[in-house]
Amino acid sequence: SVTYASPGTILIDILEDPLIRNVIILQIVLQEVRHRSAPVYKRIKDAIHEKEKHFYTFTNEHHRETFIEREQGESANDRNDRAIRVAAKWYTDHLAKKTDGGSLKVVLLTDDRANKEKAEQYGLIVYRCEEYIKSLIGNPELMDRLALQPDDQNEITGSKLLFPEHLPLSRIQSGIKNGMFLQGTFHANRDNYLEGKVFINREGEEINEVLLQGLQNLNRAVHQDVVAVELFPKERWVAPSSVVLQDDSPNDEDAEEDETENKLKGVPSDPSVLKPTGRVVGIIKRNWRPFCGMLSQSMIKEATRHLFTPADRRIPRIRIETRQAANLVGQRIMVAIDGWPKNSRYPNGHFVKNLGSAGDKETETEVLLLEHDVPHQPFSQAVLSFLPKMPWSITEEDLKVRADLRHLCVCSVDPPGCTDIDDTLHCRELENGNLEVGVHIADVSHFIRPGNALDQEAASRGTTVYLCGKRIDMVPELLSSNLCSLRSNVERLAFSCIWEMNHNAEILKAHFTKSIINSKASLTYAEAQMRIDDGTMKDDITKSLRGLNRLAKILKGRRIAKGALTLSSPEVPFHINSETHDPIDLQSKELKETNSMVEEFMLLANISVAQKIYDEFSECALLRKHPSPPPLNYDILIKAAKSRDLNIHTDSAKALADSLNNATVENFPYFNTLLRILATRCMMQAVYFCSGMDSDFHHYGLASPIYTHFTSPIRRYADIIVHRLLAVAINADSTYPDLMDKHKQSALCNNLNYRHKMAQYAQRASVAFHTQLFFKNKGIINEEGFILFVKKNAIIILIPKFGLEGAVFFDNKDKPSPHLSFDSEIPGVSVPVPESEPEAKKPKLDC
């Protein structure tokens, strides 16, 4: 059958199923979907591009037989519905003529009741989506993927009103305008499902965040929804709760939830830290997406309604209907929310797809990529078509327009196994006694031209994502690991930043040029360190490394003197088995001088390029800044230091750096590292921005007045834009409109910041999962841990050796709970950890 989809309800989860084929989507429908939801529009376009599905778009608005004028008094929606019926009727008649009476049947799908009735009067075969899916005998699992309609949702919820009514959008808008309500983005609390914050979006507001406590005041807001809040009078303001609460109520759809509110009320607020407090009065924009997690099967036999527990603890449990619950237990599944009625404790949703067995490496990797919105589909043919044809080589034209630096003794220094080599360095003495130092970066912008499909895909992905044993490339492998990678003993195109320095690492001249290089060695940090330390080695590569290392120490000392911060992270890397991809051992976190050597020259190149592109393009330079944290951010750090009678000064980055350097405790060497871990958590996120849209350029952590990213264009799209700006600045390439449009640059920065943040979260989640795999068959383990925070009902501890952080819960003031729950959302790994307590009180590491 050939099926038309009308815009009444686009059931994208159904359309994506492999069983659904031969679908024609009208141009008018596709335009409506694009207007309503960009993500759904992209998913439909992806389905259309899958050849085996036989999905097609019909441009009915540009076809003589199907275009219609809007009639007098006819609404735009009614006109569009009529256009759908006209197109369906024309195609039905067309096929009847072409197939000698019509062996092919056209089925029109619409959930608009009036449209369905009028289509039937036309003599069309027409179904509601649910009717059509039910008619596909032998495929009952498709029913699980149907989105619930509002009428269906009311049927499966109780009659008791659990939440206040949401105000209509008109009242919300007028309330925001007259100051009665505030608009902001809701952020759920990962550690307390009865609490959240709304970050106010509008500049100039005295209040920038509002605390919400209790289900009634959260009022069905889901993490990242844009909401309207009503601020309570000051006498009703409360402090953030210090209790850790997870929604562990029984899996019973009709269970009363009043006692959950009492859990929160039973925890008194600290009056010294009261926060503006309020309640959600309406939803302005839902930011729902498909969620990964696991099914909690109902205890009622033969039940079809079950609760789904998302992997992300900030998302509430979701009630779904499924007939395959027995098969889904122990599986990672994906579920979409359909709605959240005011008489339902949980939102209602529907099953989307089964991702695989929980605990399986491939499944869990897929989950963390989906949960962190990491684009990881294979590169399309449209993207691959813009890659250079092989065999590729440097041309005579390249030699004419580039500096030939193949004679220089450049080399790369990277982690073991690195194949996407972005940068190489060199250092040599000049005839005048000064030093020439060069940082040579892969010229990715030569291969990725503005605006084509390859460029658009790289801009969308934003960054390469490095997981344990897996890499999700920003650009196809032909570029990332071959033509752009500055491997040794092959000629490569580069963008070079070359300084003339004196022996005190002071820059006398800076020069930027497109170049051709031939790296003389691809070294690991350890190999480079060995060369520097081995006094018998006198070759040119080693001399270059020693010169770079000496200058780097001076540069680092100068940065630290200015107030650059040295912070710390508890994460622990693993050695991965090359065949099984299982973690087999902990990697040493010992950093060598060569790590710092490379870092110093990358920082220097980034700062030099930032100044150059800003000098040339003050309104559209893509820069990176690190805002100073607000004073309240430092509270946890200051309190931790005071516990050992130490003072932390936070007036400036320099004051903080000096305080951390002096914050040592005798016989407790790890205490300083703990403080640096806490200091990291006090920091703001570093972000990309367009120079014409901001006035504060300062990078707090690096103590630099200006900064950008230039040195990693294989793995960061921001660097590609910076390369293009620099190329235009030195007349090595031509400009294009979007590059000089500060508004488009700013929008691009927003996406890059989002992608960069999600990549970091995905990388941490991958480390967490592989940490659990590492423990899987380890048996009894004794390890040292430290208490980071004390909560009302739990203590948060850190086990440094494994980078594990989690909560030990207490049933009451005197009795510890038998579970140590770590910050992980991957089930299936449980490791007993003995303590010096009586046997009955031993905590259990429950990952």
C-alpha positions in Angstrom: 0.0 0.0 0.0 1.1 3.6 -0.6 0.3 5.6 2.5 -0.2 9.4 3.0 0.5 10.9 6.4 -1.4 14.0 7.4 -0.2 16.5 9.9 -2.9 15.7 12.5 -0.5 13.4 14.3 2.9 12.5 12.8 3.7 9.2 14.6 7.4 9.3 14.0 8.2 6.3 16.2 5.8 4.2 14.0 7.1 5.6 10.8 10.7 4.7 11.7 9.8 1.1 12.3 11.3 -1.2 9.6 7.8 -2.7 9.0 6.4 0.6 7.7 7.3 1.1 4.1 5.9 2.8 0.9 4.9 6.1 2.5 4.3 9.4 0.7 4.6 12.5 2.8 3.1 15.6 1.3 5.1 18.8 1.0 2.4 20.6 3.0 2.7 18.0 5.8 6.5 18.2 5.9 6.3 22.0 6.1 3.9 21.8 9.1 6.2 19.3 10.8 9.2 21.5 10.3 7.3 24.4 11.9 6.2 22.3 14.9 9.3 20.3 15.7 12.8 20.5 14.1 13.9 17.1 15.7 10.9 15.3 14.3 11.4 16.9 10.9 15.0 15.7 10.8 13.9 12.2 11.7 11.3 12.2 8.9 14.0 13.5 6.4 16.3 10.7 7.6 13.6 8.1 6.9 13.0 9.6 3.4 16.7 9.1 2.7 16.6 5.4 3.6 16.2 3.8 0.2 14.9 0.4 1.5 11.9 2.1 3.3 10.6 3.7 0.0 9.6 7.0 1.7 8.9 9.9 -0.7 8.0 13.5 -0.6 5.3 14.8 -3.1 5.5 18.5 -3.8 1.7 18.9 -3.9 1.9 22.7 -3.7 3.8 22.8 -7.0 1.7 20.3 -9.0 -1.0 21.7 -11.3 -3.5 18.9 -10.4 -3.1 19.2 -6.6 -2.5 22.9 -5.9 -5.6 24.7 -4.5 -6.4 28.3 -3.6 -7.6 29.2 -0.1 -11.4 29.9 -0.3 -13.1 32.9 1.2 -13.7 32.4 5.0 -11.6 29.2 5.0 -8.9 29.0 7.8 -5.3 28.1 6.8 -5.7 24.8 8.6 -8.9 23.9 6.8 -7.3 24.8 3.5 -4.3 22.6 4.2 -6.6 19.7 5.2 -8.5 20.1 1.9 -5.2 20.2 0.0 -4.3 16.8 1.6 -7.6 15.3 0.5 -7.3 16.7 -3.0 -3.8 15.3 -3.3 -4.9 11.9 -2.0 -7.9 11.8 -4.4 -5.7 12.8 -7.4 -3.1 10.1 -6.6 -5.8 7.4 -6.1 -7.3 8.2 -9.5 -3.9 8.5 -11.1 -2.9 5.0 -9.8 -6.2 3.5 -10.9 -5.5 4.6 -14.5 -1.9 3.4 -14.4 -2.6 0.0 -12.8 -5.6 -0.9 -14.9 -8.2 -0.6 -12.2 -6.0 0.0 -9.2 -4.1 -3.0 -7.8 -2.3 -0.5 -5.6 -4.4 1.1 -2.8 -3.8 4.5 -1.4 -4.5 4.8 2.3 -4.8 8.2 3.9 -3.7 8.4 7.6 -5.1 11.2 9.7 -6.1 11.7 13.3 -8.2 14.8 12.5 -11.8 13.5 12.9 -13.3 16.2 10.6 -10.6 15.6 7.9 -11.3 11.8 8.1 -15.1 12.3 7.6 -14.6 14.6 4.6 -12.0 12.2 3.1 -14.5 9.3 3.3 -17.0 11.5 1.5 -14.4 11.8 -1.3 -14.4 8.0 -1.5 -10.9 7.6 -0.1 -9.6 4.8 2.0 -8.8 6.6 5.3 -7.8 5.4 8.8 -6.9 6.9 12.1 -3.3 6.0 12.8 -4.3 3.7 15.6 -6.9 1.9 13.4 -4.4 1.4 10.7 -1.7 -0.1 13.1 -4.3 -2.4 14.6 -5.2 -3.6 11.1 -1.7 -4.8 10.5 -2.3 -8.4 11.8 0.8 -10.2 13.0 2.6 -7.1 14.3 1.1 -6.4 17.7 4.4 -4.8 19.0 3.7 -1.8 16.8 0.8 -0.9 19.1 3.3 -0.2 21.9 4.8 2.5 19.8 1.6 4.4 19.4 1.6 7.8 21.1 -1.3 8.1 23.6 -4.0 10.6 22.6 -5.4 12.9 25.3 -8.6 10.9 25.6 -6.6 7.7 26.1 -4.4 9.3 28.8 -7.5 10.3 30.8 -8.7 6.8 30.7 -5.6 5.3 32.4 -5.3 7.9 35.1 -7.4 8.3 38.3 -10.0 10.9 38.9 -8.3 12.5 41.9 -6.6 15.8 41.0 -2.9 15.6 42.0 -1.6 18.8 40.5 -2.9 22.4 40.0 -4.2 23.2 36.5 -1.7 24.8 34.2 -2.6 28.3 33.2 -3.4 29.0 29.5 -0.6 30.6 27.4 -2.4 33.9 27.1 -2.5 34.3 30.9 1.1 33.3 31.2 2.2 35.8 28.7 0.3 38.6 30.2 1.5 37.6 33.7 5.2 37.6 32.5 4.6 41.0 30.9 3.2 42.6 34.1 5.7 41.0 36.4 3.4 38.6 38.1 5.3 35.5 36.7 8.8 34.8 35.7 9.9 32.7 32.7 12.9 30.3 32.9 14.3 26.9 32.3 13.5 24.1 34.8 16.4 22.1 36.1 15.5 19.0 38.2 17.7 18.0 41.1 19.6 14.8 40.3 19.8 13.9 44.0 16.3 14.9 45.2 13.3 14.2 42.9 11.1 16.6 45.0 13.3 19.6 44.3 14.4 21.7 41.4 15.4 25.2 40.2 14.2 27.5 37.5 16.9 29.6 35.9 15.4 32.9 34.8 16.2 33.7 31.2 15.5 37.4 31.1 18.4 39.8 31.6 17.9 42.6 34.1 15.9 40.4 36.5 16.9 40.8 40.2 16.3 37.1 40.7 18.2 34.7 38.5 16.9 31.5 39.9 13.9 30.2 41.8 13.8 27.2 44.1 10.9 24.7 43.8 10.1 22.1 46.4 7.4 19.5 46.5 5.5 17.7 43.7 2.7 20.3 43.8 5.1 23.2 43.2 7.1 21.3 40.6 3.7 20.9 38.9 4.6 18.4 36.2 7.7 20.3 34.9 10.2 18.0 33.4 14.0 18.7 33.2 14.8 21.4 30.6 11.2 22.5 30.1 10.6 26.3 29.7 8.2 27.2 32.4 6.4 30.1 34.1 6.8 30.4 37.8 5.0 32.4 40.5 7.3 33.7 43.2 6.2 33.2 46.8 6.4 36.0 49.4 9.7 36.2 51.3 8.2 34.6 54.4 7.6 31.4 52.4 11.2 31.2 51.0 13.1 28.1 52.0 16.7 26.8 51.8 17.7 24.0 49.4 17.1 20.7 51.1 20.2 18.7 52.3 18.4 15.4 52.0 19.1 12.8 49.2 15.8 11.5 47.9 15.2 9.0 45.0 11.8 8.1 43.8 11.7 4.5 45.1 7.9 4.3 45.8 6.4 0.9 45.0 5.6 0.0 41.4 1.9 0.5 41.9 0.0 2.8 39.6 -2.6 3.7 42.2 -0.2 4.2 45.1 -0.7 7.3 47.2 2.2 9.7 47.0 1.4 12.0 49.9 4.0 10.5 52.1 6.8 11.5 49.6 6.0 15.1 50.4 6.4 14.4 54.1 10.0 13.2 53.4 10.8 16.7 52.3 8.8 18.5 55.0 10.5 16.4 57.6 13.9 18.0 56.7 14.1 21.5 58.2 15.6 24.3 56.1 18.6 26.3 57.2 17.2 29.8 57.7 20.6 31.4 56.9 20.6 30.3 53.3 17.0 31.0 52.2 16.5 31.2 48.4 13.7 32.8 46.3 11.0 30.1 46.2 8.0 29.6 44.1 5.8 27.3 42.0 5.3 26.4 38.4 2.0 27.8 37.1 2.3 26.8 33.4 4.5 25.2 30.7 5.7 27.5 27.9 7.7 24.9 26.0 8.2 21.2 26.5 11.6 19.9 25.8 10.8 16.2 25.8 12.9 13.7 23.9 13.0 9.9 23.8 14.5 8.7 27.1 16.6 5.6 27.7 16.1 3.4 30.8 14.5 0.2 32.1 11.0 -1.2 32.6 9.8 -1.8 36.1 7.2 -4.5 35.6 3.9 -4.2 37.4 3.3 -6.6 40.3 -0.2 -7.1 38.9 -0.4 -10.3 36.9 -1.3 -9.8 33.2 -1.1 -6.0 33.6 -0.3 -4.0 30.5 0.5 -0.8 32.3 4.0 -0.5 33.8 6.4 2.1 35.0 9.6 3.0 33.1 12.6 4.3 35.1 14.8 6.6 33.0 18.6 6.3 33.2 18.7 10.1 33.9 17.6 10.5 37.5 16.4 14.1 36.7 13.6 12.6 34.6 10.5 11.3 36.4 9.3 7.7 35.9 6.9 7.3 33.0 3.8 5.1 32.8 3.5 3.1 29.6 1.3 0.5 28.1 3.0 -2.6 26.6 2.1 -6.2 25.8 5.7 -7.3 25.8 6.7 -6.5 29.4 8.1 -10.0 30.0 10.4 -9.7 27.1 11.5 -6.1 28.1 12.6 -6.9 31.7 16.4 -6.6 31.9 16.6 -4.7 28.6 17.5 -1.1 27.9 14.6 0.5 26.2 13.6 3.9 24.8 10.4 5.6 25.8 8.8 8.9 24.7 6.4 11.0 26.9 3.0 11.7 25.4 1.5 13.9 28.1 1.2 14.5 31.9 -2.5 14.9 33.0 -3.2 16.7 36.2 -4.7 13.6 37.8 -1.6 11.4 37.2 1.3 11.0 39.5 3.6 10.2 36.5 3.6 11.3 32.9 2.2 8.9 30.3 4.3 7.7 27.4 4.8 4.9 24.9 7.5 2.4 24.1 9.8 3.4 21.2 12.4 0.6 20.8 14.5 -2.0 22.5 18.2 -1.1 22.6 19.5 -4.4 24.0 20.5 -6.2 27.2 21.4 -4.0 30.2 25.1 -4.3 31.1 26.1 -5.2 27.5 29.0 -2.9 26.4 27.5 -2.1 23.0 24.0 -1.5 24.5 25.3 0.8 27.3 27.5 2.7 24.8 24.4 3.3 22.6 22.5 4.4 25.7 25.1 7.0 26.8 25.4 8.4 23.3 21.6 8.7 23.0 21.2 10.2 26.5 23.9 12.8 25.8 22.6 13.6 22.3 25.8 12.7 20.6 25.4 12.4 16.9 26.9 9.0 16.0 25.2 7.7 12.9 27.5 6.8 10.0 28.4 9.7 7.7 26.0 9.9 4.8 26.9 9.6 1.2 26.2 13.3 0.7 28.8 14.1 3.4 31.3 11.5 2.0 30.9 12.9 -1.5 32.9 16.0 -0.5 36.0 14.1 0.6 39.0 14.4 -1.7 39.5 11.7 -4.2 42.2 9.2 -3.5 45.1 8.9 -4.1 45.6 12.5 -2.8 48.8 14.4 -2.9 50.1 18.0 -2.5 49.9 19.9 -5.8 52.1 22.5 -7.5 49.4 25.1 -6.7 49.7 24.2 -3.0 53.5 24.8 -3.2 53.0 28.2 -4.8 50.7 29.6 -2.1 52.2 28.0 1.1 55.4 28.3 3.0 57.5 25.2 2.4 58.6 24.1 5.9 59.4 20.5 5.1 63.1 21.1 6.0 62.2 21.9 9.6 62.6 19.3 12.3 59.0 19.2 13.5 57.6 16.3 15.6 54.4 15.4 17.4 54.0 14.4 21.0 50.7 12.7 21.9 49.1 9.9 24.1 49.9 6.3 23.0 47.7 5.1 20.1 46.7 8.6 18.9 45.8 8.6 15.2 44.2 12.0 14.8 47.3 14.1 15.3 46.4 17.8 15.2 49.7 19.4 16.2 53.4 19.3 15.7 56.1 21.6 17.2 59.7 22.7 16.5 62.4 24.8 18.1 65.7 25.9 16.6 68.3 28.5 17.2 68.5 31.4 14.8 71.7 33.1 13.6 71.0 36.2 15.7 71.0 34.0 18.9 67.2 34.0 19.4 65.0 31.0 19.1 62.4 30.1 16.5 59.5 28.2 17.9 56.7 26.8 15.7 53.3 25.2 16.4 52.0 23.6 13.2 48.3 22.6 13.2 46.5 20.3 10.7 44.9 22.5 8.0 41.5 20.9 8.1 39.8 24.0 6.7 41.6 23.2 3.4 39.5 20.0 3.0 36.2 21.3 4.5 34.8 24.2 2.5 32.1 26.5 3.9 28.5 25.4 3.5 28.8 22.0 1.9 27.3 18.8 3.4 30.7 17.9 5.0 30.9 21.3 6.7 27.3 21.2 7.9 27.8 17.8 9.4 31.0 18.8 11.2 29.3 22.0 12.5 26.3 19.9 13.8 28.5 17.4 15.5 30.7 20.2 16.9 33.4 17.9 18.5 34.9 14.4 18.4 33.7 12.4 21.4 36.3 10.1 23.1 34.9 7.2 25.0 36.8 4.3 26.6 37.9 2.2 23.6 35.8 4.1 21.1 35.9 7.4 19.3 33.0 9.2 17.6 34.6 11.3 14.9 33.6 14.9 14.0 34.9 14.4 10.5 35.2 11.2 8.4 38.2 8.9 9.1 39.9 9.7 5.8 40.5 13.2 7.2 40.8 12.5 10.9 43.3 9.6 10.8 44.8 10.1 7.4 45.0 13.2 5.2 44.7 15.8 8.1 46.6 13.7 10.7 50.2 15.1 10.9 51.8 11.7 10.9 55.6 11.3 10.6 57.4 11.0 7.3 54.5 12.1 5.1 53.9 15.6 3.6 50.9 17.3 5.1 49.2 20.7 4.8 49.4 22.8 8.0 48.6 26.2 9.5 51.7 27.4 11.3 52.1 29.8 14.2 55.8 30.8 14.4 57.4 33.0 17.0 60.8 34.5 17.4 61.6 34.4 21.1 64.5 35.2 23.3 65.9 32.7 25.8 63.5 34.0 28.5 60.5 32.9 26.4 59.5 36.4 25.5 57.9 36.8 22.1 59.7 39.2 19.8 57.8 38.5 16.6 54.8 36.4 15.7 54.0 35.0 12.2 51.1 33.0 10.8 51.2 31.1 7.5 49.6 28.3 5.6 52.4 25.7 5.2 53.6 22.3 4.1 55.4 20.2 6.7 56.9 16.7 7.0 57.0 15.6 10.6 60.2 13.8 11.5 58.7 11.8 14.4 55.4 10.8 16.0 56.3 10.4 19.7 54.4 9.5 22.8 54.8 11.7 26.0 56.9 8.9 27.5 59.1 8.6 24.4 59.7 12.4 24.2 60.5 12.5 27.9 63.0 9.7 27.5 64.8 11.6 24.7 64.9 14.8 26.9 66.3 12.9 29.9 68.8 10.8 28.0 72.0 12.9 27.9 73.6 10.7 25.3 71.0 11.7 22.6 72.2 14.7 20.6 70.0 14.5 17.4 68.0 17.4 16.0 64.6 16.1 17.3 66.0 15.7 20.8 67.6 19.2 20.8 64.3 20.6 19.6 62.4 18.9 22.4 64.9 20.1 25.0 64.6 23.7 23.8 60.8 23.5 23.9 60.7 21.9 27.3 63.0 24.6 28.8 60.9 27.4 27.3 57.6 25.7 28.4 58.8 25.7 32.1 59.3 29.5 31.9 55.9 30.0 30.2 54.2 27.9 32.8 55.9 29.7 35.7 54.8 33.0 34.2 51.2 31.9 33.8 51.0 30.6 37.4 52.5 33.8 38.7 49.6 35.6 37.0 47.0 33.4 38.7 46.4 30.5 36.4 44.7 27.7 38.3 45.8 24.1 38.6 42.7 22.0 39.4 42.0 18.3 39.7 39.5 15.7 38.7 38.8 12.3 40.4 38.4 10.5 37.1 40.6 7.5 36.5 41.5 6.2 33.0 41.8 2.5 32.1 43.9 0.3 29.9 41.5 -1.3 27.5 42.0 -4.8 26.0 42.4 -4.3 22.3 40.3 -7.4 21.4 37.6 -7.6 24.1 37.5 -3.8 24.8 37.2 -4.6 28.5 39.1 -2.5 31.0 42.0 -4.6 32.3 44.0 -2.2 34.5 44.1 1.3 35.9 46.3 3.8 34.0 48.8 5.8 35.9 47.8 9.5 36.1 51.4 10.6 36.5 52.0 13.5 34.2 55.4 14.0 32.6 57.1 17.3 31.8 56.3 16.7 28.1 52.6 16.8 28.9 53.0 20.3 30.2 55.4 21.2 27.4 52.8 20.5 24.7 50.1 22.2 26.7 52.1 25.4 27.2 52.7 25.9 23.5 49.1 25.0 22.6 47.9 27.7 25.0 50.4 30.2 23.7 49.3 29.5 20.1 45.6 29.8 21.1 46.3 33.2 22.8 48.3 34.5 19.9 45.7 33.6 17.3 42.9 35.0 19.5 44.6 38.4 19.6 45.2 38.3 15.9 41.7 37.5 14.8 40.2 39.9 17.3 42.5 42.7 16.0 41.3 42.0 12.4 37.6 41.2 13.1 36.6 42.8 16.3 32.9 42.1 15.7 33.0 38.5 14.6 36.0 36.7 16.2 35.1 33.4 17.7 36.7 33.4 21.1 36.5 31.3 24.3 36.0 32.7 27.8 35.8 31.3 31.3 33.7 33.5 33.5 34.6 34.2 37.1 32.5 32.2 39.5 30.0 34.1 41.7 31.2 34.2 45.4 28.5 31.8 46.5 29.9 29.1 44.3 32.9 28.8 46.7 30.9 28.0 49.8 31.6 24.2 49.7 35.4 24.9 49.1 35.7 27.4 51.9 33.8 25.1 54.4 36.0 22.1 53.5 39.2 24.1 54.1 37.8 25.5 57.4 37.3 21.9 58.6 41.1 21.8 58.8 41.5 25.4 60.0 42.7 26.6 56.5 41.5 29.8 54.8 40.7 30.0 51.1 40.8 33.4 49.5 38.6 33.9 46.4 38.9 37.6 45.6 40.8 36.7 42.4 42.1 33.8 40.5 45.6 34.6 41.8 44.3 34.7 45.4 42.6 31.3 44.9 45.6 29.8 43.2 47.9 30.9 46.1 45.4 29.7 48.7 45.3 26.3 47.1 49.0 26.1 46.9 49.3 26.8 50.6 46.4 24.5 51.7 48.3 21.5 52.9 47.7 19.3 55.9 50.5 17.3 57.6 50.2 13.5 57.2 47.2 14.0 54.8 48.8 14.7 51.4 45.6 13.9 49.5 43.7 16.8 51.2 45.1 19.3 48.8 43.9 17.2 45.9 40.4 17.0 47.5 40.3 20.8 47.7 41.3 21.1 44.0 38.5 18.7 43.1 36.1 20.8 45.0 37.5 24.0 43.4 36.9 22.5 40.0 33.2 22.1 40.9 33.0 25.7 41.9 34.0 26.8 38.4 31.7 28.1 35.7 31.7 26.4 32.3 34.1 27.8 29.8 32.2 28.8 26.6 32.6 29.9 23.0 31.3 33.3 22.1 31.3 35.9 19.3 33.4 39.0 20.2 30.7 41.3 18.8 28.1 39.9 21.1 30.0 40.2 24.4 32.3 42.5 26.3 33.9 40.2 28.9 36.6 38.2 27.2 38.6 37.1 30.3 39.5 33.5 30.8 39.5 33.0 34.6 41.2 29.6 34.8 44.1 30.5 32.5 44.4 34.1 33.8 44.4 35.3 30.2 42.6 38.5 28.9 41.8 36.7 25.6 41.7 33.2 24.4 40.4 30.9 21.6 40.8 27.4 20.2 43.1 27.0 17.2 45.1 23.9 17.9 42.6 21.0 17.4 40.6 21.4 14.2 40.4 17.6 13.6 38.3 17.2 16.7 36.7 20.7 17.3 34.7 22.6 14.8 35.4 25.9 16.7 39.0 25.6 15.6 37.9 25.3 11.9 36.1 28.6 12.2 39.1 30.2 13.9 41.3 28.8 11.0 39.0 30.4 8.5 39.1 33.8 10.3 42.9 33.6 10.6 43.3 32.7 6.9 41.2 35.7 5.9 43.2 37.9 8.2 46.5 36.9 6.5 45.0 36.9 3.0 45.4 33.2 2.6 41.7 32.5 1.9 38.5 34.4 1.0 35.7 35.2 3.4 32.0 34.3 3.1 28.9 36.0 4.5 28.2 33.7 7.5 31.8 34.1 8.8 31.3 37.8 9.2 27.7 37.6 10.6 28.0 38.0 14.3 24.4 36.7 14.9 25.1 33.5 13.0 28.4 33.1 14.7 26.7 33.5 18.1 24.1 30.8 17.2 26.9 28.5 16.1 28.7 29.1 19.4 25.5 28.1 21.3 25.5 24.7 19.4 29.2 24.2 20.0 28.9 24.9 23.7 26.0 22.4 23.9 27.9 19.7 22.0 31.1 20.3 24.0 29.2 20.0 27.3 27.4 16.8 26.2 30.6 15.3 24.9 32.2 15.8 28.4 29.2 14.2 30.1 29.3 11.2 27.7 33.0 10.7 28.3 32.5 10.7 32.1 29.6 8.3 31.7 31.8 6.0 29.6 34.5 6.1 32.3 31.9 5.3 35.0 30.5 2.3 33.1 34.0 0.9 32.4 34.9 1.4 36.1 32.0 -0.9 36.9 33.1 -3.4 34.3 36.5 -3.4 35.9 35.0 -4.4 39.2 32.8 -7.1 37.8 34.8 -10.1 38.8 37.2 -8.5 41.4 35.7 -10.0 44.6 36.6 -8.4 47.9 38.3 -5.0 47.8 39.7 -2.8 50.6 40.3 0.8 49.6 40.7 4.2 51.2 37.8 6.6 50.9 37.2 10.2 51.9 34.0 12.0 53.0 33.3 14.9 50.7 29.9 16.1 52.0 27.6 15.4 54.8 23.8 15.4 54.0 20.9 15.0 56.3 20.4 11.3 55.5 23.7 10.4 53.8 27.4 11.0 53.4 29.0 11.5 50.0 32.3 9.7 49.8 35.1 9.6 47.2 37.4 6.5 46.6 40.3 8.2 44.8 42.0 5.1 43.4 38.9 4.3 41.3 37.5 7.8 40.9 34.3 6.6 42.5 32.0 9.0 44.2 28.7 8.1 45.9 26.3 8.3 48.8 26.2 6.1 51.9 22.5 6.4 53.1 21.4 6.3 56.7 18.0 4.9 57.7 18.1 7.1 60.8 20.5 9.1 62.8 22.4 6.2 64.3 22.0 3.3 61.9 23.7 3.2 58.5 21.9 1.8 55.5 23.4 -1.4 54.0 23.9 0.3 50.6 26.6 2.5 49.2 25.0 3.9 46.1 27.4 5.4 43.5 26.6 8.0 41.0 25.9 5.6 38.2 22.9 4.7 36.1 24.2 1.4 34.7 22.7 -1.6 36.5 24.0 -5.0 36.9 27.4 -4.6 38.7 27.6 -5.2 42.4 30.9 -5.3 44.4 31.0 -6.1 48.1 33.4 -3.8 50.0 34.3 -4.8 53.6 34.5 -2.2 56.2 35.8 -2.2 59.8 32.2 -2.5 61.1 30.3 -5.5 62.4 29.3 -7.9 59.7 25.7 -6.9 59.8 26.5 -3.3 59.0 28.9 -3.8 56.0 28.0 -1.4 53.2 27.6 -2.8 49.7 28.9 -1.1 46.6 25.7 -1.2 44.6 26.6 0.2 41.1 
